[in-house]
């Protein structure tokens, strides 16, 4: 329950706080500011709904009802940083736990990008093939993510590895941050990809398994 609250509703609250600070920093007409604040209020109501869902033991409604594609589109719309989505998965995945893990990986990465990366955009790529779901979130921010602070990626790593998957983070200073995940699409009760030594999805630069953690990056569509 604690992890779901952190990876879901709490991340939305952080994103809203970033938006409010941005509004406070820019001069605007009273009408324009009022419209933006109306959007924030609507988002806060959405957070409350999500908290009620989690308290009832449910997945985020959009994920439970429509699957990964509409859920990631919703995350992209909410993101404080523009997101470009490339989702090669249509329909539902066979394992709901895999859908949920992929959703929270993207949510955490987008939130960290807004908080820390100073990025102008994020690319989110999701593909499925050969029994594996691959997720990559890449931003064009400052990089240099400190993988020894924060608890978000630590929790995500636990969630991913519990399903037999792997999570990597690559964040060279000045070159953006990439979070990559591989998840087996078949139910996994064993060591899965971790024991098999599966490498990360293809992407820029060498990646390393995440340790006590934190990412920083993404873009929107």
N, C-alpha and C positions, 0 to 999 in steps of 0.2 A: 504493500500500500504506500509506504514512504517513497519507494522508487518511482511508482506511477505518478504520485503527486509531483515529485521533482521533475521528472522527464516530460510531463504533460502540462498541467495547469500552471505550475510555477514558472515554466519557461514562457508561457503566454504572458504572465504578469510582468516578467522582466522585459519582454518586447514592448509591452504597453508603456512601461516606465521610460524606456528609451524614446518612444514617440512623444510622450509628454514633455520630456526634457528638450527635445528638438523644437517643439512648438513654443516653449518658453524662451528659447534662444533666438527665435526669428521674429522680426516685426511683421505684423499682418493686420489686415482690416478686421474689425470686430466680427463681422459676419463670417469671414473665412475661418477665423479662430473658433467661432461657435460651431461651425460645421465639423471641424476636425475633432472638437471635444465630443460632439455627438457620436462620432465614430468610435472614440475611446470608450464612451459609455456603453455602446453596443457590444464592443469587445469584452468589456468587464462582465456584462451580462452573460456572454458566451462562456467566460471562465467559470462563473458560478454554476452554469449548467453542467460544465465538464466535471467540476468538483462533485456535484450531486451524482453524476454517472459513476465516477470512480468510487464514491462512498457506497454505491449500490453494487460494486463489483463488476461494472460494465466497461467495455472498451470505449474510446471516443466514438460518439454516435456516427459520425461520417465514415469512420473506418469500419465499424460494425455493419453499417447498412450498405455501403458502396464499395468497400475494398480500398486498396492502397492508392490507386490513381486519384480518385476524388479527394482522399484524405491529404495527399501531398499537394494537390492544387490548393486546398484550403490553407495549408501551412505556408505556401508561397505567397498567397494573397495577404496573409497576416504579417509576413516578414517585414522588418524595418529596413532590410537591404534588398534590392531587386534580385529576383531569383529566376534563373533560366532552367526549366524542367525538361528533361529528356527521359521519359518513362516508357520503357519497352515492355511493360507488363499490362495486360488488359484483363479485366475480370478478376475473380478471386483467386488467391493462392490456396493450395491445399492445406496449409498449416496456419491457423489464425495466429498462433504465437509468433510465427515468422513475420507476418504482416505487422503485428504490433511492435516487434523489435525494430523492423525497418523504419516504421513511422517515428519511433522515439529517437532513433539515430539521427534522422534528418532534423527533427525538432530541436534536439540538443545542439547539433552543429550550426543550425541557423541562428539560434539564440546566442551561441558563443561568438559567432561572426558579428552580430549586431553589437555585442557588449565589448569585444576586445580587438577585432581585426582591423577596423578602419577601412573596410572593403567597399568597393563601388558595386560589386555584384558577386553572385554565387551561382555555380553550376551544380545541379543535382541530376545525377544519372542513375537509373535503375534498370538492370537487365536480368533476364532469367534464361538459363540454359544449362544443359548437362546436369540437371538436378541441383543447381546452385542459384541462389539469388545474390546478385552483386549490387551494392549501393556505394556510390561515391559522391561526396560533397566537397567541392573545391571552390575556394574564394581567392580573390586577388588582393588580399590585405597584406598586413605587415609581416605575417608569419611569426616565427619565434615563439610559438605557443609553449607555455610552461607546463609540461606533462606531469609535474610533481605536485601541482596545486589544484584545488577544486575536487569535487566528487562526481561530477556529471559523467565523464568518460569512464571512471571507475565502475559506476553503476551500469553503464551501457555495456562495458566489457563483460561484466558478470552476466548480464542478460543474454548477450550474444553467445558467450561460451557455454551457457547452460543449454543452448539449443544445438551445440556442436559446431558453432561458427567461429570466425576470427574477426578481429577489428584491428586496423592499423591507423596510425596517424603520421603524417609527414608535414613538417612545418619549418622549413629553412627560413632564417631571418631575411626579411625583405622579399620573399617569394611566395607569400600566401600559405594557406593551410589546406591540407587534404585529409579528409577522414574517409576511410574505405572499409567496407564490411563484406564478408562472404558468409552466407547462411545456407545450410543444406535445406532443400525443399521437402525432403522426406523426413518423417518423424525420427528424431535422433535421441537415443537413450545412451549413446556411447560418446567417446572422445571426439568423433567426427573430424572436421577439417583441421582442428588443432593438432591432433595426433598424426593426421595424414600429411601435415606440412604444407597445406595448400597456400599458394602465394596470393598476394593481394591482387585486386583487379588492376588492369593496366592503367597507368597514370604517370604524371610527371614526377621524376625523381624517385629515389629509393624510399620505401616505406618501412616502418618498423612497428612491431606489435605495440599496442598502447599499454602503458603502465599507469600508475597513479598519475593523473591526467589533466587533459583539457584540450578541446580543439579551438579553432577560431575562424570559421569561414563559410561563405555562400553567395547566391544571386537570385532574382525573382522573375516570373513571367505573369 
